[in-house]
Amino acid sequence: MAKLARVAKATVATRGDRPRISMGFVFRSVFQDRPDLCAELLEVCLGIEVREVSVVEHERVVEADMEARAGRLDLYVVGADGTRYDVEVQVEGRKNELLRARYYQSLMDVDFLKRGGDVMSLPQTMVLFICDFDPFGADLRRYDCVTTVQQTGKEAGDGRRIVMLNAGALDGHVSPELDAFLRFFRNEAVEGDPFVDKIEAIIDSLLLNPTWKEQYMTFEDELEAARWNAERRGMEKERTRAEHENALLVEALEAAGRAGELGAAFKDPTRRAALIAEFGIDASAESE
């Protein structure tokens, strides 16, 4: 059994401006049409043996029916034993990761049934989230989620499993191979790991392709624009909330006959915060 590695707090070297595997476009470019590499990814991340992969598709689109919204799977992999895997890279927490994983599992079931499968022969499904954040707040590097029977505490055996990896955790024992990959996922410079070396070699080859490099630069520009727009929307939302909060505070102080405190409230943020707490003002819900 491989010796487990523990992450330690230390100053680390980064890969600089090289394309990051945590970027969806780069991740898909590296693993698409490379079944052996996909099998190795699953083995490293899940700690299981994946002898062979029969299907690899990136951005697999699954349509449930004419009225339902189509779903898109980042990296859809079918093992030789029929197990379905969906691998998703996540760099921003949305606090709904489990619900999204549940949705992706349902898409894999629908896809199997639409291709002629029988409900009684539904395959094992695994959704793997590789995250750059902590989805459960326990500072662990790996979280395994399965359906259990509440009264017995045993697994229900419905063939569904969700694994979420937290690349940013400083606690939790993992294999040296997974430790290296998660550090690489966070854009740390990793040397001497065969799996990471393979990925870096593929990225080198992609950078020599002018078409891919242009697509990557476009992707980066679009990503930066999306971040800027999100920040601007956040600032505008915060400004709107603050303005509404101020209006409610004025109303509360005037109703209480304490309008004379308005000047001090708006000059002193601490005093303003104390008054907002005193009157129980919460403008966040009303400013959505």
Buried (B, 14 or more C-beta within 10 A) or exposed (E): EEEEBEBEEEEEEEBEEBBBBBBBBBBBBBBBEBBEBBBBBBBBBBBEEBEEBEBBBBEBEBEBEEEEEEBEBBBBBBBEEEBBBBBBBBBEEEEEBBEBBBEBBBBBBBBBBEEEBEEEEBBBBBBBBBBBBBBEEEEBBBBEBBEEEEEEEEEEEEBBBBBBBBBBBEEBBBBEBBBBBBBBBBBBBBEEBEBBBBBBEBBEEBEEEEEBEEBBEEBBEEEEEEEEEEEEEEEEEEEBBEEBBBEBBBEBBEEEEEEEBBEEBEEEEEBBEEBBEEBEBEBEEEBE
